[in-house]
Amino acid sequence: MTSRIYYTDQACGEFDATVVESRIHEGRPAVVLDRTAFYPTSGGQPFDTGQLGPARVVDVIDHEGEVLHIVDTPLPAGATVHGTVDWERRFDHMQQHTGQHVLSAAFEDAGAGRTVGFHLGHDASTIDLDRQVLWAEIEGAVDTANRIVWDDRPVSVRFVTDGEASTLPLRKPPTREGTLRLIDVSGFDLSACGGTHVARTGAIGMIAVMAAEKFKGGSRITFACGGRARRLLLAYRDTIAGSVRALSVLPVELPVAIEKLQQEAKGLRKANMRLQERLAVHEADRLFAAASERGGVRTIVETLDGFDAPALKTVAAALAARGGTVAALVSTTVPPQVVIARSPDVSVDANAVLRELLHGFGGKGGGKPDLAQGGGMNGDPAAIAGAIRTLIA
């Protein structure tokens, strides 16, 4: 059984150990040590990375009570190795996990919801509450949590039996029996937890909530602590500063300015659509007048500049509606768009032609025998148009 150093010495970043067993786990080399400071993925907290002698630790797994260190090169059983945990990653996880304890306790203390789930992600973390909360409740909990952070309270570890735990004011009932490891945020929170935590709440730095959403009848709260919170705030600062420069407004005026831009863009899209529709009618007239007829059928295959897929469809449908016509239109956009339409009295299968095009040029699309459209093709519009002429000749 591996002695887990992080249970009692969470600040330990270097240690010496002996390789008890070397094996292959799911196709990757792995070792079991007699003692380790590497934390395995568990309880919502990701694994540690680092070095074991010459080997890089790329994953750590809690497997059937053993701590498996997945390494990039095998290590022999019996070898003595020096382990070094990637401390920046570990400390980040300690900040986030301890911050989660404090934030969850703040929500529960305010009656704003009990934490039923926790995930420590790469950029941000989440807690899931058992009820939907308002932003006023969130802000109140965040204020309380940060006061606990700035109090710089001790965060201690102790071990108790499950019988002793039943007499203690734990934030949530433990899910396992036997000896329990408790994390005690002095005077504020007491929880059973096997994760790694900072020694004092001041090391959390700060707790910031970025988002809240409905989730499974409750709320999912996205938050960040310490260095992560600072990086996110710097990113927000840069985003806001860039937007302020681009729009020539004050920061407090950004929401109104963006809403105004959205309304203007919506109006421009509608106006553009109306112009495209008018242009489509004129383009259909031009193409129909210039088309030659053979065997009672006008075949029109053209590349059109400045037309999007809806406009192409309007032109092609207008041509097909005149009878005795098959129209295949290709946009000059990248990637090209294709619309194929035919009149009811023409036997060409538009969808079959499109399938052949997709087979030759890639992309996707579909339709019916009388109307089909596709896009995302890899090819020059002129080459696509040439292939269509061959297919419907």
Buried (B, 14 or more C-beta within 10 A) or exposed (E): EBBBBBBEEBEBBEBEBEBBEBEEBEEBBBBBBBBBBBBBBBBBBBBBBBBBBEBEBBBBBBEEEBBBBBBEEBBEEEBEBEBBBBBEBBBBBBBBBBBBBBBBBBBBBBEBBBBBBBBBEEEBBBBBBBBBBEEEBBEBBBEBBBEBBEBEBEBBBEEBEEEEBEEBEBBEEBEEEEEBBBBBBBEBBBBBBBBBBBBBBBBBBBBBBBEBEEBEEBBBBBBBBBBBBBEBBEEEEEEEEEBBEEBEBEEEEBEEBEEEEEEEEEEEEEEEBEEBBEBBEEBBBEBBEEBEEEEEBBBBBBBBEEBEBBBBBBBBBBBBEBEBBBBBBBBBBEBBBBBBBBBEEBEBBBBBBBBBBBEBBEBEBEBEBBBBBBBEBEBBBEBBBBBBEEBBE
